[in-house]
């Protein structure tokens, strides 16, 4: 299981416990919609704010309805590689270091 998949499950579990299953399901749906959109438009995300990762082609994109949740990804020949899905208030540099 990828780290990004674990990120999604962890956030959905948090929403389920603190705000109910409906919000957790809405988060899943919004993340899936973001992935589909990024597959069609891989260059739409802004370059990663962390310089070293920006140089590696990593981009970031907010999830509609959950704008503080960021999808970190990069375009690859087969489509996109989702690296992490994290809340913007977290230590993004450390999280990305662990994933790349």
Beta strands, then each sheet from edge to edge (+ up, - down):
strand 1: 46-47
strand 2: 59-63
strand 3: 66-76
strand 4: 79-87
sheet 1: 1+ 2- 3+ 4-
end
